[in-house]
């Protein structure tokens, strides 16, 4: 998938890039259904992109691939693609690849919906141990446009390099999160990851804080699990990682080979999940957890109001 990754980076690395330009590129790759929605926020505007790759006969479940990020650029402070652009690069590369596969006759049993947003001049915000990229719009707005109710399971792709808890080059996955529960890591996804990388899989150690919504004043590793606050579908993060903390606003930090592997992983998951050969979680075990310990959906909210 180097071709698709490189093309996505070429399209995105522009001070004038917008949703319409990205949509035109996706259509040239064969994506027939692309929606672009410009949303104005307090710190500027961004263009949300939604692409749907239809199934052959729609007999299987629908997979969502969300490219999570604050922005693809931090202009005028930093020129070029920032590290945080990884999520958009991978998601858009997946849309292009899936469309090209469909044109060649490889249609999946279920739909694949790809969403992300395009902002070349997003703000930079303080965060430890490295600065983060902010966004012109708030997280609730991002979830509203990126989390589609038709998604039966979600891969949330996000640059996850500004930390000391997952320190290796490449990509890693998170445990499955569903309705406030952090569940065991999917064995099916670990198996696919081993096949894609040819190496032992890596897992991001997320915490309860990370699966709560932004805006509650609690520290978050990053926004990779924020889609899980807006859906009952199982969500797994696909994190592009580094051996040392790298700021989200750092330029020259998008590792093409790592992005290709992460995108190839998403494609392989799409093949298996829509065909019913990949589970994000054990349904019976989840129901038993809820019966024993109750609902954890309150973790998907901003919590109780202060007395």
Steps between C-alpha positions, in 0.01 A plus 500: 500500500797735461337652191182599685689627806734712289212638293307590816803680643552688173139620498501600867836682504368834382418825673181521293382139531127468555234232511394556139854436375528181704158385379606557137807281555289225659257510208792468259591180688148364449322602821148573383343615827686788665348768722674823604367718781669824604452584868594831658637497853630755747855468368435464129338248267559142393360275226357164603531220244285189487562230238300181465624192317188293434483126551452244228161389638494661847480167684770581753549761774627852437847607612585860580853638456541840665808714443533681833699824520491863594629619164727403212695824540581765762552798273625768524711384796619179329514434125413164344330186627511452876538170683133521597404458132564124525135419568375685193774355279419141599122541475513667158753247370260225608212663312710526184623141527155356567358684198777370276445148629129530424573615144708185455218278626593456867177609670449433870190336656433813707535875456806693618450861611806726524488838676752767594538878478731739319645811665840636385523768771388345828615643836773355722411434865720426804522137615751285685747363402462672160262757348183377330314620195169660582201528270281787380194309624428322828508124551122461511480657154776275370323192627172616349651512151746209526306233691230361271213302661536243220847400622477159671863524616756777480874529447614840630837591345701766680863608539594389853862606528501765774532270799724265700260204515525354147853552373576310181493594134205375297142469614316346792140419583297561814273267693141509376282765664122465507247705696747601770668161538864442408484141378772247427710549189342326200689182413379531142649847466826387658519219246443739210762736641757221516435411137531862387816590691676164520580588861349454847201737541513813714216621723436853629436504878189719513334596830153594619592867459568445130150370425318793661398802289727798450389802698482336843832639620660153515835412338470297179779314321355653183171499307532151354213356708265799474275328240418245772321773696247548219394148401394160633715331235833348606796731435866408462775757467768464235788712627799606294788499745863607552790392721515845665236768564429696181282811509176493306605827335842364392558507125701245303375236746259301279669163452383368162580135565321506838197668343494238225497220757224665702291551187560144384389378843174696467436348157560147629266563793237628256529182295465274803240697696254550215531129421422403861849360564614761753346592835583816689367353825328196654126579508415246771781614726392863459141416594626316808711800602196726476282253692760473778617860526239712327518757226809716461341737252540786746868497397386609155366823651659802664408353837301621795469875551695641788294559811 
